[in-house]
Amino acid sequence: MDAVNVTTPGDRVRALRLLLGWTQDRLATASGIARTKIVEIESGTNAATTWRIRKGLADAVGVRVETMADMLEVDQPWVHEYF
């Protein structure tokens, strides 16, 4: 499959969520992060830089927190082959 390149951490979280076919509510439940925070992350008002947020997202989708941190770095190309 082709790489999915997105610009911001919020774009990457949204792309990941959509790739999984999840709603914001489903991601919130799976990650233990409030849906309002998921909305903030996807809209760019929360940069998802705290360990708790990255750990929650990583646990929800089944990757190591270091992998999630790498995926959320703005300067890194993001590809869906992580999954």
C-alpha positions in Angstrom: 0.0 0.0 0.0 1.1 3.6 -0.5 2.3 5.7 2.4 -0.1 8.1 4.0 1.7 11.4 4.6 0.0 13.9 6.9 1.4 17.1 8.3 0.4 17.5 11.9 0.2 15.2 14.9 -3.5 15.8 14.9 -3.7 14.8 11.2 -1.8 11.6 12.1 -4.1 10.7 14.9 -7.2 11.3 12.7 -5.6 9.2 9.9 -4.8 6.4 12.3 -8.3 6.4 13.7 -9.9 6.4 10.3 -7.6 3.7 9.1 -8.8 1.5 12.0 -12.4 2.5 11.2 -12.9 3.9 14.7 -15.0 6.8 15.9 -13.5 9.4 18.3 -15.6 7.8 21.0 -14.1 4.4 20.3 -10.5 5.8 20.3 -11.3 7.7 23.6 -12.6 4.5 25.2 -9.7 2.3 24.0 -7.1 4.9 25.0 -8.5 6.1 28.3 -8.3 9.7 26.9 -11.4 11.9 27.1 -13.2 12.3 23.8 -12.7 16.1 24.2 -9.0 15.6 24.3 -9.2 13.4 21.1 -11.0 16.3 19.5 -8.4 18.8 20.6 -5.6 16.5 19.4 -7.2 16.1 16.0 -7.9 19.8 15.6 -4.4 20.7 16.6 -5.2 22.5 19.9 -3.5 19.8 21.8 -0.2 18.5 20.4 -0.4 15.1 22.1 3.1 15.5 23.6 2.5 14.2 27.1 3.6 10.7 27.9 0.1 9.8 29.2 -1.6 10.7 25.9 1.0 9.0 23.8 0.9 5.9 26.0 -2.9 5.8 25.8 -2.9 6.1 22.1 -0.1 3.4 21.8 -2.0 1.0 24.0 -5.2 1.5 22.2 -3.7 0.6 18.8 -1.3 -2.0 20.0 2.1 -0.4 19.4 5.0 0.6 21.7 4.8 4.1 23.1 8.2 4.9 21.4 6.6 3.9 18.1 3.6 6.2 18.8 6.0 9.1 19.7 7.9 8.6 16.4 4.6 8.6 14.5 3.6 11.9 16.1 6.8 13.7 15.3 6.1 16.5 12.8 9.4 16.0 10.9 8.9 12.3 10.4 7.0 10.9 7.4 4.2 8.7 8.7 3.2 5.5 6.9 0.5 3.1 7.7 2.9 0.2 7.5 3.3 0.7 11.3 0.2 -1.5 11.4 
